[in-house]
Amino acid sequence: VGGVILFPPTAQQIVNGQNAVSYVNNKGIDTFVKVDKGVDTDQANGYNVTKGFETMQSLLKEAKALGATGSKWRSFIEVADPANADYQANVVTNAEGLARYARANQDLGLIPIVEPEISYAKMNPAHDGGSHTIEESENSARYVLTEVVRAMQAESVDLSGIILKIGFTLPGKETVSDANPLDYQDIATRTLSVIRDILPADLKTVVFLSGGLTIPQSTECLKAI
């Protein structure tokens, strides 16, 4: 185990006479504190926006004081048509939020885990999420990551000093069945193509989230990559 992510109350807990962050750090494991507050649904268009900016700065300072390596902030984004104006506005809002968060971390000497999670499953009953094709997922991934990089560059974020946490390029969860299983080689090929085409060379650290996959499914994706 190289690193763990802790909720703020967990980070403050006392373990063997020291806070949980110090306890984990002393075992040679880096600690990151989750500082976002989950998501709200934009009532105007049904897309998700991440909460927590009003407490972000105080939680980052608290994480720094506890001795954490960094923190984590997740934006939860649907697969949708990049040409849709409402979707564009939502992606830009989330990308700019991630960039603002990343810069705030670096200003304090913390390493941010920047997590633009693109949904594998249905998120809003009014939308078509969860039934998307892998081609639609790849199109969204390319658009979202382009906007995230653009926003971070606009905020003068040092891309070599962040951890980008992304999902695999997947078909919608509702399309997967025993008769139509995941094609791990196709997933790996498309995921790597997005990374190589979109991410600049100075963004050196990419890790993957399971995003609703089972442990065996996630393992097969990693093996294929």
Residue pairs with C-beta under 8 A, 6 or more apart in sequence:
1 29
2 29
2 30
3 29
3 30
3 31
3 32
3 69
4 24
4 29
4 30
4 31
4 32
5 31
5 32
5 33
5 34
5 72
5 113
6 20
6 21
6 24
6 31
6 32
6 33
6 34
6 68
7 33
7 34
8 33
8 34
8 35
8 59
8 62
8 63
10 20
11 19
11 20
11 21
11 31
11 33
11 62
11 63
11 66
11 68
12 19
12 20
12 62
12 66
13 19
13 20
14 20
15 23
16 23
18 26
19 66
19 67
20 31
21 31
21 33
21 63
21 66
21 67
21 68
22 66
22 67
24 31
25 31
25 67
25 69
30 69
30 70
31 67
31 68
31 69
32 68
32 69
32 70
32 71
32 72
32 111
32 113
33 59
33 62
33 63
33 66
33 68
33 70
33 71
33 72
34 71
34 72
34 73
34 74
35 52
35 55
35 56
35 59
35 60
35 63
35 71
35 72
35 73
35 101
36 50
36 51
36 52
36 56
36 72
36 73
36 74
36 101
37 50
37 51
37 52
37 55
38 50
38 51
38 52
39 48
39 49
39 50
39 51
39 75
39 76
40 48
40 49
40 50
40 51
41 47
41 48
41 49
41 124
42 48
42 49
42 90
44 86
45 86
45 89
45 90
46 124
46 126
46 127
47 77
47 78
47 86
47 87
47 90
47 124
48 75
48 76
48 77
48 78
48 90
48 94
48 123
48 124
49 75
49 90
49 93
49 94
49 97
50 73
50 74
50 75
50 76
50 94
50 97
52 59
52 73
53 97
53 100
56 73
56 101
56 104
57 104
59 71
60 71
60 104
60 105
60 108
60 110
61 108
63 70
63 71
63 110
64 108
64 109
64 110
68 110
69 110
69 111
70 105
70 110
70 111
70 112
70 113
70 163
71 105
71 110
71 112
71 113
72 112
72 113
72 115
72 165
73 97
73 98
73 101
73 102
73 112
73 113
73 114
73 115
74 115
74 116
74 117
74 165
75 94
75 95
75 97
75 98
75 115
75 116
75 117
76 117
76 119
76 123
77 90
77 91
77 94
77 116
77 117
77 118
77 119
77 140
77 144
78 87
78 90
78 118
78 119
78 123
78 124
78 127
78 129
78 140
79 118
79 119
79 129
79 132
79 136
79 137
79 140
79 172
80 87
80 127
80 128
80 129
80 140
81 87
81 136
81 139
82 88
82 91
82 139
82 140
82 142
82 143
91 143
91 144
91 147
92 147
92 151
94 116
95 116
95 144
95 147
95 148
95 150
95 151
96 151
98 114
98 115
98 116
98 148
98 151
98 152
99 148
99 151
99 152
99 154
99 155
99 157
100 155
101 112
101 114
102 112
102 114
102 152
102 155
102 157
102 162
103 152
103 155
103 156
103 157
105 111
105 112
106 112
106 157
106 158
106 161
106 162
111 161
111 162
111 163
112 162
112 163
113 162
113 163
113 165
113 207
114 148
114 152
114 162
114 163
114 164
114 165
115 164
115 165
115 166
115 209
116 144
116 145
116 148
116 166
117 165
117 166
117 167
117 209
117 211
118 137
118 140
118 141
118 144
118 166
118 167
118 211
119 129
119 130
119 211
119 212
120 130
120 167
120 170
120 172
120 173
120 211
120 212
120 213
121 129
121 130
121 172
121 173
121 174
121 212
122 129
122 130
122 131
122 172
122 173
122 174
123 129
123 130
129 172
130 172
130 173
130 174
131 172
131 174
131 175
132 140
132 171
132 172
132 175
133 171
133 172
133 175
134 169
134 170
134 171
134 183
134 186
134 187
134 190
137 169
137 170
137 171
137 172
137 190
138 169
138 190
138 193
138 194
141 166
141 169
141 194
141 198
142 194
142 197
142 198
145 166
145 194
145 198
145 199
146 198
148 164
149 159
149 198
149 199
149 200
149 203
152 159
152 162
153 159
159 200
159 202
159 203
159 204
160 202
160 203
160 204
162 203
162 205
163 205
163 206
163 207
164 199
164 203
164 205
164 206
164 207
165 206
165 207
165 208
165 209
166 206
166 207
166 208
166 209
167 208
167 209
167 211
168 187
168 188
168 191
168 208
168 211
168 213
168 221
168 225
169 187
169 190
169 191
169 194
170 182
170 187
170 211
170 213
171 182
173 212
176 182
182 217
182 220
182 221
184 220
184 221
184 223
184 224
185 224
187 221
187 224
188 221
188 224
188 225
191 221
191 225
192 225
195 206
199 206
208 218
208 221
208 222
208 225
210 217
210 218
213 221
